[in-house]
């Protein structure tokens, strides 16, 4: 939400956001139904839709 409050669009947020290395190594955090950028845009749509 801090990026939304800074005025970034969903696409800009998806380009800027990365997972921390500890989470990136976890199997459970890998994208099974889409990439991280796709999931970020989906969460934005769900919350602010």
C-alpha positions as CSV (number, residue, x, y, z in Angstrom):
1,X,0.0,0.0,0.0
2,X,2.9,2.4,0.5
3,X,3.7,2.2,-3.2
4,X,0.0,3.0,-4.0
5,X,0.1,5.9,-1.6
6,X,3.2,7.2,-3.5
7,X,1.0,7.2,-6.7
8,X,2.5,4.3,-8.6
9,X,0.4,2.4,-11.1
10,X,0.0,-1.4,-10.8
11,X,2.5,-1.9,-13.6
12,X,5.1,0.3,-11.9
13,X,4.6,-1.5,-8.6
14,X,5.0,-4.9,-10.3
15,X,8.3,-3.7,-11.9
16,X,9.6,-2.3,-8.6
17,X,8.7,-5.2,-6.3
18,X,11.0,-8.1,-5.6
19,X,10.9,-10.8,-3.0
20,X,13.6,-10.8,-0.3
21,X,16.3,-13.5,-0.8
22,X,15.0,-15.6,2.1
23,X,11.5,-15.8,0.6
24,X,12.8,-16.2,-3.0
25,X,14.5,-19.5,-2.0
26,X,11.3,-21.0,-0.6
27,X,9.4,-23.4,-2.8
28,X,6.1,-22.2,-1.4
29,X,6.7,-18.7,-2.7
30,X,7.4,-19.6,-6.3
31,X,4.8,-18.7,-8.9
32,X,2.6,-21.6,-9.8
33,X,-0.3,-19.6,-11.2
34,X,1.6,-16.7,-12.5
35,X,4.7,-14.6,-12.0
36,X,5.3,-12.2,-9.1
37,X,4.4,-9.2,-11.3
38,X,1.1,-10.9,-12.3
39,X,0.3,-11.6,-8.7
40,X,1.1,-8.1,-7.6
41,X,-1.3,-6.6,-10.2
42,X,-3.9,-9.1,-9.1
43,X,-3.7,-8.1,-5.5
44,X,-3.8,-4.4,-6.5
45,X,-7.0,-5.1,-8.5
46,X,-8.5,-7.0,-5.6
47,X,-7.8,-4.4,-3.0
48,X,-8.5,-1.3,-5.0
49,X,-10.6,-2.7,-7.8
